[in-house]
């Protein structure tokens, strides 16, 4: 036995095995082996179930993801609403404070105007009193002068 003979023998053995396997496959496929059909059907059913399971898992995962996204969007909307309300409260408080400052300023201006008006009224009253006092003095002087003239006339007569 030399090495080439052994190699040839192995090659021949492999070819024989391949031919036998091929012949068996052809025989079973040509005769329509029910066991082989059942096996094929079982494999196809198993494959369909695996695909359906995967599709179900995918749908479930997608639905969970959608649910998470909706929850996140809702949470973000609520947070945005709260921030908007806080900003609105701050703006409202600032506006109210500005309004109070305006009211205080207006009250100060009105008080100052009232003081000025009262002072002007007092000044007018003082002027009127002085005018009246002057008129009374002039009237008194006129009456006095008339009395003196009458007395002089009586003395002259």
C-alpha positions as CSV (number, residue, x, y, z in Angstrom):
1,X,0.0,0.0,0.0
2,X,1.4,3.2,-1.0
3,X,0.1,6.7,-0.1
4,X,-1.5,7.4,-3.5
5,X,-3.5,4.2,-3.3
6,X,-4.8,5.3,0.1
7,X,-5.7,8.7,-1.2
8,X,-7.5,7.1,-4.2
9,X,-9.3,4.8,-1.9
10,X,-10.5,7.7,0.3
11,X,-11.6,9.6,-2.7
12,X,-13.5,6.6,-4.0
13,X,-15.1,6.1,-0.6
14,X,-16.2,9.7,-0.5
15,X,-17.7,9.5,-4.0
16,X,-19.5,6.3,-3.1
17,X,-21.0,8.0,0.0
18,X,-22.0,11.1,-1.9
19,X,-23.7,8.9,-4.6
20,X,-25.5,6.9,-1.9
21,X,-26.8,10.0,-0.2
22,X,-27.9,11.5,-3.5
23,X,-29.6,8.3,-4.5
24,X,-31.5,8.1,-1.1
25,X,-32.6,11.8,-1.4
26,X,-33.8,11.2,-5.0
27,X,-35.6,8.1,-3.9
28,X,-37.4,9.7,-1.0
29,X,-38.2,12.8,-3.0
30,X,-39.5,10.8,-6.0
31,X,-41.7,8.5,-3.8
32,X,-43.1,11.4,-1.8
33,X,-42.1,10.1,1.6
34,X,-44.9,11.1,4.1
35,X,-42.4,11.4,7.0
36,X,-40.3,13.8,4.9
37,X,-43.4,15.8,4.0
38,X,-44.4,15.9,7.6
39,X,-40.9,17.0,8.6
40,X,-41.0,19.6,5.9
41,X,-44.4,20.8,7.0
42,X,-43.4,20.8,10.6
43,X,-40.3,22.9,9.8
44,X,-42.4,25.3,7.7
45,X,-44.9,25.6,10.6
46,X,-42.1,26.1,13.1
47,X,-40.6,28.7,10.8
48,X,-44.0,30.5,10.5
49,X,-44.5,30.4,14.3
50,X,-41.0,31.8,14.8
51,X,-41.8,34.6,12.3
52,X,-45.2,35.2,14.0
53,X,-43.5,35.3,17.4
54,X,-40.9,37.7,16.1
55,X,-43.6,39.9,14.5
56,X,-45.6,39.8,17.8
57,X,-42.5,40.8,19.8
58,X,-41.8,43.6,17.3
59,X,-45.4,44.9,17.5
60,X,-45.3,44.7,21.3
61,X,-41.9,46.5,21.4
62,X,-43.2,49.1,19.0
63,X,-46.4,49.6,21.1
64,X,-44.3,49.9,24.2
65,X,-42.1,52.5,22.5
66,X,-45.1,54.4,21.3
67,X,-46.6,54.3,24.8
68,X,-43.3,55.6,26.2
69,X,-43.1,58.3,23.6
70,X,-46.7,59.4,24.3
71,X,-46.0,59.4,28.0
72,X,-42.9,61.4,27.4
73,X,-44.7,63.9,25.2
74,X,-47.5,64.2,27.8
75,X,-44.9,64.8,30.6
76,X,-43.1,67.4,28.4
77,X,-46.4,69.1,27.7
78,X,-47.3,69.2,31.4
79,X,-43.9,70.6,32.2
80,X,-44.2,73.2,29.4
81,X,-47.6,74.2,30.8
82,X,-46.2,74.5,34.3
83,X,-43.3,76.6,33.1
84,X,-45.7,78.8,31.1
85,X,-48.0,79.2,34.1
86,X,-44.9,80.1,36.3
87,X,-43.8,82.6,33.7
88,X,-47.3,84.0,33.6
89,X,-47.5,84.3,37.4
90,X,-44.1,86.1,37.4
91,X,-45.2,88.5,34.7
92,X,-48.5,89.0,36.4
93,X,-46.8,89.7,39.7
94,X,-44.4,92.1,38.0
95,X,-47.3,93.9,36.3
96,X,-49.2,94.1,39.6
97,X,-46.1,95.5,41.3
98,X,-45.7,98.1,38.5
99,X,-49.4,99.0,38.9
100,X,-48.9,99.4,42.7
101,X,-45.9,101.6,42.0
102,X,-48.0,103.7,39.6
103,X,-50.8,103.9,42.2
104,X,-48.3,105.1,44.8
105,X,-46.8,107.6,42.4
106,X,-50.3,108.8,41.5
107,X,-51.3,109.1,45.1
108,X,-48.1,111.1,45.8
109,X,-48.8,113.4,42.9
110,X,-52.4,113.9,44.0
111,X,-51.3,114.6,47.5
112,X,-48.7,117.1,46.2
113,X,-51.4,118.7,43.9
114,X,-53.8,118.9,46.9
115,X,-51.1,120.6,49.0
116,X,-50.4,123.1,46.1
117,X,-54.1,123.7,45.6
118,X,-54.7,124.3,49.3
119,X,-51.7,126.7,49.4
120,X,-53.0,128.5,46.3
121,X,-56.5,128.7,47.9
122,X,-55.1,130.0,51.1
123,X,-53.1,132.6,49.1
124,X,-56.2,133.6,47.2
125,X,-58.2,133.9,50.5
126,X,-55.4,136.0,52.0
127,X,-55.4,138.3,48.9
128,X,-59.2,138.6,49.1
129,X,-58.9,139.3,52.8
130,X,-56.3,141.9,52.1
131,X,-58.4,143.5,49.3
132,X,-61.5,143.4,51.5
133,X,-59.5,144.9,54.4
134,X,-58.1,147.6,52.1
135,X,-61.6,148.3,50.7
136,X,-63.0,148.5,54.3
137,X,-60.2,150.9,55.2
138,X,-60.9,153.0,52.2
139,X,-64.6,153.0,53.0
140,X,-63.9,153.8,56.6
141,X,-61.6,156.6,55.4
142,X,-64.2,157.9,53.0
143,X,-66.9,157.8,55.7
144,X,-64.5,159.6,58.1
145,X,-63.7,162.2,55.4
146,X,-67.4,162.7,54.8
147,X,-68.0,163.2,58.5
148,X,-65.2,165.7,58.7
149,X,-66.5,167.5,55.7
150,X,-70.0,167.6,57.2
151,X,-68.5,168.9,60.5
152,X,-66.6,171.6,58.6
153,X,-69.7,172.6,56.7
154,X,-71.6,172.8,59.9
155,X,-68.9,174.9,61.5
156,X,-68.9,177.1,58.5
157,X,-72.5,177.7,58.6
